[in-house]
């Protein structure tokens, strides 16, 4: 039964990875002309062929009916590879340095705003709608704060943008401003500011700051996000697997249907398996234990590019056990989800062992 479920999930993943957003073909000039003729915003997804979060956008965001319906009705949509053809000059012209970057341009090609990195469908949709309306853009928020530096909403929104730009000191200025203006959280936004400050803390303080936030705001709607970030931090910062494990299990009990909690836990399990796979001192029993982590992770990462990572690490573990047929099956599953050079190199190594190359 479990194998049937996993195969079904894979088939669903492959069917939805072809985005429901209609992306225009042809040259950049063609789509700019089309956007101008129809007086529509042009959304340009700047990607690379190695960008895993670009794949995640296709799988989890662009296939979302609400997102795709709005995008297809109100925008001209286009994808461009930053490392090929016109994409090289386009990347330079618009100073794109991270992937994915989704630019929203007016009909004259001037930037309205941008989304940097991966956002869940709900957040992506909200930003896309705002940028089509010309509201909550970086330019508008800056103008708002020039008129009223104490505007809590504008401070929060622009801080989030600075975080996505990796300008953390500027983000902290605006977040601390909110706490200064509203120390009692009467606006319901000071807790957002405190969570965001905690989440961008340095390695030395992130755990204590998150725990302080959780204790101070037990009813905050960001409690779930803090729980996930705390579990991730115990794992990645402190290398404390026991505490991370307990925190994840508590979060799964509290939020059993939440996709973000499940994804984070699944990726955590894949990370543990990966650590075993790449450790040359791992024993056969440890490799088997890594395979158990993968089996446990798969249901949590369904319909995510992390499913490809799970199969890739499963293949590595089988390869280390010299079970090459099973390794080949696993890496082929990974390649169907995300074709990259590491997966291809592993497949070549497996086929060499099998004598098929």
C-alpha positions as CSV (number, residue, x, y, z in Angstrom):
1,X,0.0,0.0,0.0
2,X,2.8,2.4,0.9
3,X,4.5,1.9,-2.5
4,X,1.2,2.6,-4.3
5,X,0.8,5.8,-2.4
6,X,4.3,7.0,-3.2
7,X,4.0,6.2,-6.9
8,X,0.6,8.0,-7.0
9,X,2.2,11.0,-5.3
10,X,5.0,11.0,-7.8
11,X,2.6,10.9,-10.7
12,X,0.6,13.8,-9.2
13,X,3.8,15.7,-8.7
14,X,4.9,15.2,-12.3
15,X,1.5,16.2,-13.6
16,X,1.4,19.5,-11.6
17,X,5.0,20.5,-12.2
18,X,3.9,21.8,-15.7
19,X,2.7,25.2,-14.4
20,X,-0.8,26.3,-15.0
21,X,0.4,29.8,-15.5
22,X,0.7,30.5,-19.2
23,X,4.2,31.6,-19.9
24,X,4.8,33.3,-23.2
25,X,7.2,32.0,-25.7
26,X,9.5,34.0,-28.0
27,X,11.9,36.9,-27.4
28,X,11.9,39.4,-24.5
29,X,11.0,42.1,-27.1
30,X,7.9,40.1,-28.2
31,X,6.5,39.9,-24.6
32,X,7.3,43.6,-23.9
33,X,5.4,44.6,-27.0
34,X,2.5,42.2,-26.0
35,X,2.4,43.7,-22.5
36,X,2.3,47.2,-23.9
37,X,-0.4,46.5,-26.5
38,X,-2.6,44.9,-23.9
39,X,-1.7,47.5,-21.2
40,X,-0.8,44.7,-18.7
41,X,1.9,44.2,-16.1
42,X,4.7,41.9,-17.3
43,X,5.8,39.3,-14.8
44,X,9.3,37.9,-15.5
45,X,10.5,34.9,-13.6
46,X,14.3,35.0,-13.7
47,X,15.7,31.6,-13.1
48,X,18.6,29.2,-13.7
49,X,18.6,25.5,-14.6
50,X,20.2,24.6,-11.2
51,X,17.8,26.6,-9.1
52,X,15.8,24.2,-6.9
53,X,13.5,26.8,-5.5
54,X,12.6,27.8,-9.1
55,X,11.3,24.2,-9.5
56,X,9.4,24.6,-6.2
57,X,7.7,27.7,-7.6
58,X,6.4,25.6,-10.5
59,X,5.3,22.8,-8.4
60,X,3.7,24.6,-5.4
61,X,2.9,28.1,-6.5
62,X,2.4,28.5,-10.2
63,X,0.1,25.4,-10.2
64,X,-2.1,27.0,-7.5
65,X,-5.5,27.8,-9.2
66,X,-5.9,31.2,-7.5
67,X,-2.4,32.3,-8.5
68,X,-2.6,31.0,-12.1
69,X,-6.1,32.4,-12.7
70,X,-5.0,35.9,-11.6
71,X,-1.7,35.7,-13.5
72,X,-3.3,34.5,-16.7
73,X,-6.1,37.1,-16.6
74,X,-4.2,40.2,-15.5
75,X,-0.6,39.8,-16.6
76,X,1.7,38.8,-19.4
77,X,4.0,36.1,-17.9
78,X,7.5,35.2,-19.1
79,X,10.4,33.1,-18.0
80,X,14.0,33.9,-18.7
81,X,17.2,32.0,-17.9
82,X,19.7,34.4,-16.3
83,X,22.7,32.4,-17.7
84,X,21.5,31.9,-21.3
85,X,20.7,34.2,-24.3
86,X,18.9,37.4,-23.5
87,X,18.8,36.5,-19.9
88,X,22.5,37.4,-19.3
89,X,21.9,41.1,-20.2
90,X,18.5,41.1,-18.6
91,X,20.0,40.0,-15.3
92,X,22.6,42.8,-15.5
93,X,20.1,45.4,-16.5
94,X,17.8,44.7,-13.5
95,X,20.6,43.8,-11.0
96,X,19.3,40.3,-10.4
97,X,21.6,38.5,-8.0
98,X,19.5,35.7,-6.5
99,X,17.2,33.0,-7.9
100,X,14.4,32.9,-8.3
101,X,13.7,36.6,-8.7
102,X,10.3,37.5,-10.1
103,X,10.2,41.0,-11.6
104,X,7.0,42.9,-12.1
105,X,7.4,45.5,-14.9
106,X,5.0,48.1,-16.3
107,X,4.2,48.3,-20.0
108,X,7.3,50.4,-20.6
109,X,9.6,47.9,-18.9
110,X,10.1,49.9,-15.7
111,X,10.3,47.9,-12.5
112,X,7.2,48.0,-10.2
113,X,8.7,45.7,-7.7
114,X,10.1,42.2,-7.3
115,X,9.8,39.0,-5.3
116,X,13.1,37.4,-4.3
117,X,13.2,33.8,-3.4
118,X,10.4,31.3,-2.7
119,X,7.1,32.4,-1.0
120,X,4.1,30.1,-0.4
121,X,1.2,30.5,-2.8
122,X,-0.9,32.5,-0.4
123,X,1.9,35.1,0.1
124,X,2.9,35.1,-3.5
125,X,-0.7,35.8,-4.6
126,X,-1.0,38.7,-2.2
127,X,2.2,40.4,-3.4
128,X,1.3,39.7,-7.1
129,X,-2.1,41.4,-6.6
130,X,-0.6,44.3,-4.8
131,X,2.0,45.0,-7.5
132,X,-0.7,44.9,-10.2
133,X,-2.6,47.5,-8.2
134,X,0.6,49.5,-7.6
135,X,0.3,49.2,-3.8
136,X,2.7,48.1,-1.1
137,X,5.6,48.4,-3.5
138,X,9.0,49.4,-2.2
139,X,8.7,52.8,-3.8
140,X,5.2,53.4,-2.3
141,X,6.2,52.2,1.1
142,X,9.3,54.5,1.2
143,X,7.1,57.4,0.2
144,X,4.5,56.5,2.9
145,X,7.2,56.4,5.6
146,X,8.6,59.7,4.4
147,X,5.2,61.2,5.2
148,X,4.6,59.2,8.4
149,X,7.6,57.4,9.9
150,X,5.4,55.9,12.5
151,X,3.1,54.0,10.1
152,X,3.3,50.5,11.6
153,X,2.0,48.6,8.6
154,X,4.5,50.3,6.2
155,X,7.4,49.7,8.6
156,X,6.5,46.0,8.7
157,X,6.1,45.6,5.0
158,X,9.3,47.4,4.1
159,X,11.2,45.4,6.7
160,X,10.1,42.2,5.0
161,X,11.4,43.6,1.7
162,X,14.7,44.4,3.3
163,X,15.0,40.9,4.6
164,X,14.4,39.5,1.1
165,X,17.1,41.9,-0.2
166,X,19.4,40.5,2.6
167,X,19.7,44.1,4.0
168,X,19.2,42.9,7.6
169,X,20.4,46.0,9.4
170,X,17.8,48.2,7.6
171,X,15.1,45.6,8.3
172,X,16.0,45.7,12.0
173,X,15.7,49.5,12.1
174,X,12.1,49.3,10.9
175,X,11.2,46.3,13.1
176,X,12.6,48.0,16.2
177,X,10.6,51.1,15.2
178,X,7.4,49.2,15.4
179,X,8.2,47.8,18.9
180,X,9.1,51.3,20.0
181,X,5.8,52.7,18.7
182,X,3.6,49.9,20.0
183,X,5.3,48.2,23.0
184,X,1.9,46.7,24.1
185,X,1.2,45.2,20.7
186,X,-2.1,47.1,20.4
187,X,-1.8,47.0,16.6
188,X,-1.2,43.2,16.5
189,X,1.9,43.9,14.6
190,X,4.6,44.2,17.3
191,X,4.6,40.4,17.7
192,X,5.2,40.1,14.0
193,X,8.2,42.5,14.4
194,X,9.6,40.6,17.3
195,X,9.3,37.2,15.5
196,X,11.0,38.7,12.4
197,X,13.8,40.1,14.6
198,X,14.3,36.7,16.3
199,X,14.3,34.8,13.0
200,X,17.1,37.0,11.5
201,X,19.2,36.8,14.7
202,X,22.8,35.6,14.5
203,X,23.8,32.0,15.4
204,X,24.7,33.0,18.9
205,X,21.2,34.4,19.8
206,X,18.6,33.0,17.4
207,X,17.5,30.1,19.7
208,X,17.2,32.2,22.8
209,X,15.4,35.0,20.9
210,X,12.9,32.5,19.4
211,X,12.3,30.9,22.8
212,X,11.7,34.4,24.3
213,X,9.2,35.2,21.5
214,X,7.3,32.0,22.0
215,X,7.1,32.6,25.8
216,X,6.1,36.2,25.4
217,X,3.5,35.7,22.7
218,X,1.9,32.2,23.3
219,X,-1.2,33.2,21.3
220,X,0.5,34.8,18.3
221,X,-0.5,33.7,14.9
222,X,3.2,33.4,14.2
223,X,3.7,30.8,17.0
224,X,3.7,28.0,14.4
225,X,6.4,29.7,12.3
226,X,8.5,30.2,15.4
227,X,8.1,26.5,16.4
228,X,9.4,25.5,13.0
229,X,12.3,28.0,13.0
230,X,13.3,26.9,16.5
231,X,13.4,23.2,15.5
232,X,15.4,24.1,12.4
233,X,17.8,26.2,14.5
234,X,18.4,23.5,17.1
235,X,19.3,21.1,14.2
236,X,21.4,23.5,12.0
237,X,22.9,25.8,14.6
238,X,23.3,23.6,17.7
239,X,23.5,20.3,15.9
240,X,21.1,19.1,18.7
241,X,19.2,16.4,17.0
242,X,17.4,15.2,20.1
243,X,15.8,18.6,20.9
244,X,15.1,19.2,17.2
245,X,13.3,15.8,17.0
246,X,11.2,16.6,20.0
247,X,10.3,20.1,18.7
248,X,9.3,18.7,15.3
249,X,7.1,16.0,16.9
250,X,5.4,18.6,19.1
251,X,4.8,20.8,16.1
252,X,3.4,17.9,14.1
253,X,1.0,17.1,17.0
254,X,-0.1,20.7,17.2
255,X,-0.4,21.3,13.4
256,X,-0.9,17.9,11.9
257,X,-2.3,19.2,8.6
258,X,0.1,22.2,8.1
259,X,2.1,21.9,4.9
260,X,5.0,24.0,6.1
261,X,5.4,22.0,9.2
262,X,5.4,18.7,7.3
263,X,7.8,20.0,4.7
264,X,10.2,21.3,7.2
265,X,10.2,18.0,9.1
266,X,10.6,16.0,5.9
267,X,13.6,18.1,4.8
268,X,15.1,17.6,8.3
269,X,14.8,13.8,7.9
270,X,16.4,14.0,4.4
271,X,19.2,16.1,5.9
272,X,19.9,13.4,8.5
273,X,19.9,10.7,5.8
274,X,22.2,12.9,3.6
275,X,24.7,13.3,6.5
276,X,24.9,9.5,6.8
277,X,25.2,9.0,3.1
278,X,28.2,11.3,2.7
279,X,30.1,10.2,5.8
280,X,32.7,7.7,4.7
281,X,32.8,6.3,8.2
282,X,29.2,5.3,8.2
283,X,28.5,1.6,8.7
284,X,26.0,-0.6,6.8
285,X,23.6,-0.4,9.7
286,X,23.8,3.4,9.6
287,X,23.1,3.4,5.9
288,X,20.0,1.2,6.6
289,X,19.0,3.7,9.2
290,X,19.4,6.5,6.6
291,X,17.0,4.6,4.3
292,X,14.5,4.5,7.2
293,X,14.7,8.3,7.4
294,X,14.0,8.6,3.7
295,X,11.0,6.3,3.9
296,X,9.7,8.4,6.8
297,X,10.4,11.7,5.0
298,X,8.7,10.9,1.6
299,X,5.0,11.4,2.8
300,X,6.0,14.8,4.2
301,X,7.6,16.1,1.0
302,X,5.0,15.0,-1.5
303,X,4.6,17.6,-4.3
304,X,7.8,19.3,-3.5
305,X,11.3,19.4,-5.2
306,X,12.5,17.9,-1.9
307,X,11.0,14.6,-3.1
308,X,13.7,14.6,-5.7
309,X,16.3,15.2,-2.9
310,X,14.8,12.3,-1.0
311,X,15.2,9.9,-3.9
312,X,18.7,11.1,-4.6
313,X,19.8,10.5,-1.1
314,X,18.0,7.1,-1.1
315,X,20.1,6.3,-4.2
316,X,23.3,7.4,-2.5
317,X,22.6,5.1,0.5
318,X,21.8,2.1,-1.8
319,X,25.0,2.9,-3.7
320,X,27.0,2.8,-0.5
321,X,25.5,-0.5,0.3
322,X,26.4,-1.7,-3.2
323,X,22.7,-2.4,-4.0
324,X,23.1,-0.9,-7.4
325,X,19.7,-1.9,-9.0
326,X,17.8,-0.2,-6.1
327,X,20.2,2.8,-6.4
328,X,19.4,3.1,-10.1
329,X,15.7,3.0,-9.5
330,X,15.9,5.7,-6.9
331,X,18.1,8.1,-8.9
332,X,15.8,7.7,-11.9
333,X,12.9,8.9,-9.7
334,X,15.0,11.9,-8.6
335,X,15.8,12.8,-12.2
336,X,12.2,12.8,-13.2
337,X,11.5,15.4,-10.5
338,X,14.6,17.6,-11.0
339,X,17.3,17.0,-13.6
340,X,20.6,18.3,-12.3
341,X,24.2,17.4,-12.8
342,X,24.6,15.8,-9.3
343,X,21.8,13.4,-10.0
344,X,23.2,12.6,-13.5
345,X,26.7,12.0,-12.1
346,X,25.3,9.6,-9.6
347,X,23.4,7.8,-12.3
348,X,26.5,7.5,-14.4
349,X,28.5,6.0,-11.4
350,X,25.7,3.5,-10.8
351,X,25.5,2.4,-14.4
352,X,29.3,2.0,-14.4
353,X,29.0,-0.4,-11.5
354,X,26.3,-2.3,-13.3
355,X,28.3,-2.4,-16.5
356,X,25.7,-0.7,-18.5
357,X,27.8,2.3,-19.6
